[in-house]
Amino acid sequence: MASDSTERQLIPAKVLIVDDDPIVRHQITRLARQCVTETQAAEDGAEGLSLWKTWAPDVTITDILMPTMDGLEMS
């Protein structure tokens, strides 16, 4: 386990988080920022798909049930 004085090495990856619940979206984004170099967040599938097309993330974490476009429709 790393000590407090040791800097954590971030994984060079882009993670997109898509969730309509602002609390869940914020918590997952906070966790991802502790592990990877870049994160983006979207509040629904339509916004998530737009970000996915322009930003090209390495990993996408999405809620299944959302307004406008759900996580399954994004694929």
KESESE-974725 format. One record per residue: x, y, z of N, C-alpha, C, O, CB in turn; residue number from 0. Coordinates in nm, 2 decimals, decimal comma, padded with zeros to 4 digits. Glycine has a CB too. Layout:
% KESESE-974725
<<X Y Z> <X Y Z> <X Y Z> <X Y Z> <X Y Z> NUM> ...
//
This chain:
% KESESE-974725
<<00,08 -00,12 00,00> <00,00 00,00 00,00> <00,09 00,12 00,00> <00,19 00,13 00,07> <-00,09 00,00 00,12> 0> <<00,05 00,22 -00,08> <00,13 00,35 -00,09> <00,11 00,43 00,03> <00,00 00,44 00,08> <00,10 00,42 -00,22> 1> <<00,22 00,50 00,07> <00,21 00,59 00,19> <00,16 00,72 00,14> <00,16 00,75 00,02> <00,35 00,60 00,26> 2> <<00,12 00,81 00,23> <00,07 00,94 00,20> <00,18 01,03 00,12> <00,14 01,11 00,04> <00,03 01,01 00,32> 3> <<00,30 01,00 00,15> <00,41 01,08 00,09> <00,44 01,03 -00,06> <00,51 01,10 -00,13> <00,53 01,08 00,17> 4> <<00,39 00,92 -00,10> <00,42 00,87 -00,23> <00,31 00,92 -00,33> <00,19 00,90 -00,30> <00,42 00,71 -00,23> 5> <<00,35 00,97 -00,44> <00,26 01,02 -00,54> <00,20 00,90 -00,61> <00,28 00,81 -00,65> <00,32 01,12 -00,63> 6> <<00,07 00,90 -00,64> <00,01 00,80 -00,71> <00,03 00,82 -00,86> <00,01 00,93 -00,91> <-00,14 00,79 -00,68> 7> <<00,07 00,72 -00,93> <00,09 00,72 -01,08> <-00,05 00,70 -01,15> <-00,11 00,60 -01,13> <00,19 00,61 -01,12> 8> <<-00,09 00,80 -01,23> <-00,22 00,79 -01,30> <-00,20 00,71 -01,43> <-00,10 00,71 -01,49> <-00,27 00,93 -01,33> 9> <<-00,30 00,63 -01,46> <-00,30 00,55 -01,59> <-00,33 00,65 -01,70> <-00,43 00,73 -01,69> <-00,41 00,44 -01,58> 10> <<-00,26 00,65 -01,81> <-00,28 00,74 -01,92> <-00,40 00,69 -02,00> <-00,39 00,62 -02,10> <-00,16 00,75 -02,01> 11> <<-00,52 00,73 -01,96> <-00,64 00,69 -02,02> <-00,75 00,80 -02,01> <-00,75 00,88 -01,92> <-00,69 00,55 -01,96> 12> <<-00,84 00,79 -02,11> <-00,96 00,88 -02,11> <-01,08 00,80 -02,07> <-01,11 00,70 -02,14> <-00,97 00,95 -02,25> 13> <<-01,15 00,85 -01,97> <-01,28 00,78 -01,92> <-01,39 00,88 -01,94> <-01,39 00,99 -01,89> <-01,26 00,73 -01,78> 14> <<-01,50 00,83 -02,00> <-01,62 00,90 -02,01> <-01,73 00,84 -01,92> <-01,75 00,72 -01,92> <-01,68 00,90 -02,16> 15> <<-01,79 00,93 -01,83> <-01,89 00,88 -01,74> <-02,02 00,95 -01,78> <-02,03 01,07 -01,80> <-01,86 00,92 -01,59> 16> <<-02,12 00,86 -01,80> <-02,26 00,91 -01,85> <-02,36 00,86 -01,75> <-02,39 00,74 -01,74> <-02,29 00,86 -01,99> 17> <<-02,42 00,95 -01,68> <-02,53 00,92 -01,58> <-02,62 01,04 -01,56> <-02,57 01,15 -01,54> <-02,46 00,87 -01,44> 18> <<-02,75 01,02 -01,55> <-02,84 01,13 -01,53> <-02,85 01,17 -01,38> <-02,90 01,28 -01,36> <-02,98 01,09 -01,58> 19> <<-02,80 01,09 -01,29> <-02,81 01,13 -01,15> <-02,68 01,21 -01,12> <-02,57 01,15 -01,13> <-02,82 01,00 -01,06> 20> <<-02,69 01,34 -01,08> <-02,57 01,42 -01,06> <-02,48 01,37 -00,95> <-02,36 01,39 -00,95> <-02,61 01,56 -01,03> 21> <<-02,54 01,31 -00,85> <-02,46 01,26 -00,73> <-02,38 01,14 -00,78> <-02,26 01,13 -00,75> <-02,55 01,22 -00,61> 22> <<-02,44 01,05 -00,85> <-02,37 00,93 -00,90> <-02,26 00,97 -01,00> <-02,15 00,92 -00,99> <-02,47 00,83 -00,96> 23> <<-02,30 01,06 -01,09> <-02,20 01,11 -01,19> <-02,08 01,17 -01,12> <-01,97 01,14 -01,16> <-02,27 01,21 -01,28> 24> <<-02,11 01,25 -01,02> <-02,00 01,32 -00,95> <-01,91 01,22 -00,88> <-01,78 01,23 -00,88> <-02,05 01,42 -00,85> 25> <<-01,97 01,12 -00,81> <-01,89 01,02 -00,73> <-01,80 00,94 -00,82> <-01,69 00,91 -00,79> <-01,98 00,93 -00,65> 26> <<-01,86 00,89 -00,94> <-01,78 00,81 -01,03> <-01,67 00,89 -01,09> <-01,56 00,84 -01,11> <-01,88 00,75 -01,14> 27> <<-01,70 01,01 -01,12> <-01,60 01,10 -01,18> <-01,48 01,12 -01,08> <-01,37 01,12 -01,12> <-01,66 01,24 -01,22> 28> <<-01,52 01,15 -00,95> <-01,42 01,16 -00,85> <-01,33 01,04 -00,84> <-01,20 01,05 -00,83> <-01,48 01,19 -00,71> 29> <<-01,39 00,92 -00,84> <-01,31 00,80 -00,84> <-01,22 00,78 -00,96> <-01,10 00,74 -00,95> <-01,40 00,68 -00,82> 30> <<-01,28 00,81 -01,08> <-01,20 00,79 -01,20> <-01,08 00,89 -01,20> <-00,97 00,85 -01,25> <-01,29 00,82 -01,32> 31> <<-01,10 01,01 -01,15> <-00,99 01,11 -01,15> <-00,87 01,07 -01,06> <-00,76 01,12 -01,07> <-01,04 01,24 -01,11> 32> <<-00,90 00,97 -00,97> <-00,79 00,92 -00,88> <-00,70 00,82 -00,96> <-00,60 00,78 -00,91> <-00,85 00,86 -00,75> 33> <<-00,75 00,77 -01,07> <-00,69 00,66 -01,14> <-00,64 00,69 -01,28> <-00,54 00,64 -01,32> <-00,78 00,54 -01,15> 34> <<-00,71 00,78 -01,35> <-00,67 00,80 -01,49> <-00,64 00,95 -01,51> <-00,67 01,04 -01,43> <-00,78 00,76 -01,58> 35> <<-00,57 00,98 -01,63> <-00,53 01,12 -01,66> <-00,64 01,21 -01,70> <-00,63 01,33 -01,68> <-00,42 01,11 -01,76> 36> <<-00,74 01,16 -01,77> <-00,85 01,24 -01,83> <-00,99 01,18 -01,80> <-01,01 01,06 -01,82> <-00,82 01,26 -01,97> 37> <<-01,08 01,27 -01,76> <-01,22 01,23 -01,75> <-01,31 01,34 -01,81> <-01,28 01,45 -01,81> <-01,25 01,20 -01,60> 38> <<-01,42 01,29 -01,86> <-01,53 01,38 -01,90> <-01,66 01,32 -01,85> <-01,67 01,20 -01,83> <-01,54 01,40 -02,06> 39> <<-01,76 01,40 -01,83> <-01,89 01,35 -01,78> <-02,01 01,41 -01,86> <-02,00 01,52 -01,90> <-01,91 01,38 -01,63> 40> <<-02,11 01,33 -01,88> <-02,23 01,37 -01,95> <-02,35 01,33 -01,87> <-02,35 01,23 -01,79> <-02,24 01,31 -02,09> 41> <<-02,46 01,41 -01,88> <-02,58 01,38 -01,80> <-02,69 01,30 -01,87> <-02,79 01,27 -01,81> <-02,64 01,51 -01,76> 42> <<-02,67 01,27 -02,00> <-02,76 01,17 -02,06> <-02,69 01,11 -02,18> <-02,58 01,15 -02,22> <-02,89 01,25 -02,11> 43> <<-02,76 01,01 -02,24> <-02,70 00,94 -02,35> <-02,67 01,02 -02,47> <-02,57 01,00 -02,54> <-02,79 00,83 -02,39> 44> <<-02,76 01,12 -02,51> <-02,73 01,20 -02,62> <-02,60 01,28 -02,61> <-02,52 01,29 -02,70> <-02,85 01,30 -02,65> 45> <<-02,59 01,35 -02,49> <-02,47 01,42 -02,46> <-02,35 01,33 -02,46> <-02,24 01,36 -02,50> <-02,48 01,50 -02,33> 46> <<-02,36 01,21 -02,40> <-02,26 01,11 -02,39> <-02,21 01,07 -02,52> <-02,09 01,05 -02,55> <-02,30 00,99 -02,31> 47> <<-02,31 01,04 -02,61> <-02,27 00,99 -02,75> <-02,20 01,10 -02,83> <-02,10 01,07 -02,90> <-02,40 00,95 -02,83> 48> <<-02,24 01,23 -02,81> <-02,17 01,34 -02,87> <-02,03 01,35 -02,82> <-01,93 01,37 -02,90> <-02,25 01,47 -02,85> 49> <<-02,01 01,34 -02,69> <-01,87 01,34 -02,64> <-01,79 01,22 -02,68> <-01,67 01,24 -02,71> <-01,87 01,35 -02,48> 50> <<-01,85 01,11 -02,69> <-01,78 00,99 -02,73> <-01,73 01,00 -02,87> <-01,62 00,96 -02,90> <-01,88 00,86 -02,72> 51> <<-01,81 01,06 -02,96> <-01,77 01,08 -03,10> <-01,66 01,18 -03,12> <-01,57 01,16 -03,20> <-01,89 01,12 -03,18> 52> <<-01,66 01,29 -03,04> <-01,56 01,39 -03,05> <-01,43 01,37 -02,97> <-01,33 01,41 -03,01> <-01,62 01,53 -03,02> 53> <<-01,45 01,31 -02,85> <-01,34 01,30 -02,76> <-01,27 01,16 -02,76> <-01,15 01,15 -02,72> <-01,39 01,32 -02,62> 54> <<-01,34 01,06 -02,81> <-01,28 00,93 -02,83> <-01,22 00,87 -02,70> <-01,10 00,85 -02,69> <-01,18 00,93 -02,94> 55> <<-01,31 00,84 -02,60> <-01,25 00,79 -02,47> <-01,21 00,65 -02,49> <-01,25 00,57 -02,58> <-01,36 00,80 -02,36> 56> <<-01,12 00,61 -02,40> <-01,07 00,47 -02,40> <-01,17 00,38 -02,33> <-01,19 00,26 -02,36> <-00,93 00,46 -02,32> 57> <<-01,24 00,43 -02,23> <-01,34 00,36 -02,15> <-01,47 00,45 -02,13> <-01,45 00,57 -02,11> <-01,29 00,32 -02,01> 58> <<-01,58 00,39 -02,15> <-01,71 00,46 -02,12> <-01,79 00,38 -02,01> <-01,81 00,26 -02,02> <-01,80 00,47 -02,25> 59> <<-01,83 00,46 -01,91> <-01,91 00,40 -01,80> <-02,04 00,47 -01,81> <-02,05 00,59 -01,80> <-01,84 00,42 -01,66> 60> <<-02,15 00,39 -01,83> <-02,28 00,45 -01,85> <-02,39 00,39 -01,77> <-02,39 00,27 -01,75> <-02,31 00,45 -02,00> 61> <<-02,49 00,47 -01,74> <-02,61 00,42 -01,67> <-02,69 00,36 -01,78> <-02,68 00,40 -01,90> <-02,69 00,54 -01,60> 62> <<-02,77 00,26 -01,75> <-02,86 00,20 -01,85> <-02,98 00,28 -01,87> <-03,02 00,30 -01,99> <-02,89 00,05 -01,81> 63> <<-03,05 00,32 -01,76> <-03,18 00,39 -01,78> <-03,16 00,54 -01,76> <-03,13 00,59 -01,65> <-03,28 00,34 -01,67> 64> <<-03,17 00,62 -01,87> <-03,16 00,76 -01,86> <-03,26 00,82 -01,96> <-03,30 00,76 -02,06> <-03,01 00,80 -01,90> 65> <<-03,29 00,95 -01,94> <-03,38 01,02 -02,03> <-03,31 01,05 -02,16> <-03,19 01,04 -02,17> <-03,44 01,15 -01,97> 66> <<-03,38 01,09 -02,26> <-03,33 01,13 -02,40> <-03,27 01,01 -02,47> <-03,32 00,97 -02,58> <-03,22 01,23 -02,38> 67> <<-03,17 00,94 -02,42> <-03,11 00,82 -02,48> <-03,05 00,75 -02,37> <-02,97 00,80 -02,29> <-03,01 00,86 -02,59> 68> <<-03,08 00,62 -02,36> <-03,02 00,54 -02,25> <-02,89 00,48 -02,29> <-02,84 00,50 -02,40> <-03,12 00,42 -02,21> 69> <<-02,82 00,42 -02,19> <-02,69 00,37 -02,21> <-02,68 00,26 -02,32> <-02,57 00,26 -02,39> <-02,63 00,31 -02,09> 70> <<-02,78 00,18 -02,34> <-02,78 00,08 -02,44> <-02,79 00,14 -02,58> <-02,73 00,09 -02,68> <-02,89 -00,02 -02,42> 71> <<-02,87 00,25 -02,59> <-02,89 00,32 -02,72> <-02,76 00,39 -02,77> <-02,74 00,41 -02,89> <-03,00 00,42 -02,72> 72> <<-02,67 00,42 -02,68> <-02,54 00,48 -02,71> <-02,46 00,39 -02,80> <-02,38 00,45 -02,88> <-02,47 00,52 -02,59> 73> <<-02,47 00,26 -02,78> <-02,38 00,17 -02,85> <-02,41 00,15 -03,00> <-02,35 00,08 -03,07> <-02,37 00,04 -02,79> 74> 
//
